[in-house]
Amino acid sequence: ATPLLFVAFGFHLAGAPLHLAIAWLYGAFYVAVAVIDLEHRRVLNVMLLPAAIVAAGISLLAAPPTPASMALGGATGFGLFFLLGILGRGALGFGDVKLAGVIGLMTGFPSVLVALATGALLGGVAALALLVTGRATRKSKIAYAPYLAAGAVIALWGVLGGG
């Protein structure tokens, strides 16, 4: 998946080397988060804190999103998923909550809403498919980070590509 993602971003951002480098960096991060969550059902703090720091630094380099958009996106992503985590009574892991905050830092506001809505939609479709095929029950827990990561990559396509 990583080489295909890199090639797709390479074509999309060929005329913007800084944006391409950011897309590759964030893309590699999202692939790693997705694989680790699929294999171990964990979103690692050791990855999230450095990613948040890097996202803030990149935003300060005049790369999208702007610092204000980055801060609002991070707060929005974390805040929305924190509320969902509380209301869902454990249905959403705190690693996913923190990942939503990092996604917001990387995509900014309002693109974080696109990223999280897309991720939620993809996760819902996957959960429905697992239920229909009998591979999961309503009480089963699924790895959610891969879908959030996919939503983030889709949102980044527009953030870094200008549309």
N, C-alpha and C positions, 0 to 999 in steps of 0.2 A: 504494500500500500504506500509505503514511504516514497519509493522511486516514482510511482505514478503521480502522487501528490506533488512532488518536486517538479516533474516534467510539466504538469498542468499549470502550476504557478509560474514556471519558467516561460511558457508561452504567453500566459496572461499578463505578466509583469516584465516582459523582455525589455521594455524601454525605461524601466524604473529600477535600477540596480539596488538602491537602498530598500525599497519596498519588497523586492524579491528576496533579499537577505533576511528581512524581518519575517516574511511568509515562510521561508524555509526553517528558520529558527522556531517559530511558533508551531509550524506543522510538525516538526520532529518532536516537540514537547507534547503535542496532542496525541500523536501516535504512541509515544511511550506511555502516557497516562492511560490511554485506552487499552493497550496490551496488558499493562500491570493490573488494571481493574478487571479485565476479563479473566486473567490467570489467578489472581489472588483476592479479588473482591475488596481492593483497597485503593484509595487515592492518597498518595504519600505526601505528608507535610514536607519532607526533605526536598520534594520537587516544587511544591506550591510556593513556599516563601521565596526561593531564588527567582522563580518565574515572575512573581509579583514585583520584585525589585527590578528585574530586567525590563518588564513592561513599563514601569514608571520611568526608568532611565531612557528607554527608547522614545517615550512620549516627550520627554524633555529635549530630545535631539531634533525637535521640529518634525518628527515623523507622525503619521496619523496613529491614533487619535490625538487631539490636542490634550494638554494637561488637564484642563477643566472637564472635557468629555471623558477622559480616562478615569478621573477621580469619581465622577458621577456614575459612570458605567460600573466601576468596581463596587461602589456603595449599593447601587441598584441590584446588581447580580447577587451580592452577598445578602442584602436585606430581603429580597424576594424569596430566595431559597432558604434563608434562616426561618422566615415565617412559615414556609411550606414544611420545613423540617419539624417545627413545633406543632403545627396543625395536623401533620401526618402521623404524629406519635411514633416516630422511628421508621417510617416508611422510606425516608430519605436520610442517607448517611451524612455525617458532618463533613466528610471529605468532599462529597458532592457540593455541599454548601460553600465550602472554601473554594472549590474549583469554579463555581459560578461567579465568585468574586474576582478570581483571576481572569476568567473569560471577559468579564466586564472591563477590567483594566486593559486587556489586549484589544478589545473591539471598541470600547468607548460607548457613550450613550448617544443615540438610541439604538445603536447596532447590537448592544447586549441583549435587547429585547428580541431581536430577530434571532440571534444565536440561541438563546434559551428556549424560545418558542419552537424553533426548528428542532432542537435537541429533544425537547419534551414530546413533540409530535413523532419523531423517529423512535424514541423509546417506547411510546405508546403503541405504535404499529408493531414493533418487535415483541412487546409483551402480549399483544393480542394474538400475534402469530404463534407464540409459545403456548398460549392458552388453547387456541383452536387445535393445534397439533398434539396437545396432551403432554408437551414437554415441560410444562409448568402448571402450577395451580395458582389460585388467587392469593395464597399465602407465600408463594415462592418469592425469593429476592433475586433480582437480576442486576447485573453490572450496569449502572446508569451512565458512568463517565464516558464510555465510548460514544454514546448518542449526544451527550453534551459537547464532546470534542468535535464530532461531525458538524453539529450546529455552529460551533465556533469557527470552524474552517470555512463553512459556507458564508458566514457573516464577514469573515476576513477577506474573502474574495472581493466583496464590495468595498470594504473599508480601504484596503490597500490598492484596489484597482480603480477606485473612483466611481463606482456605480454598480 
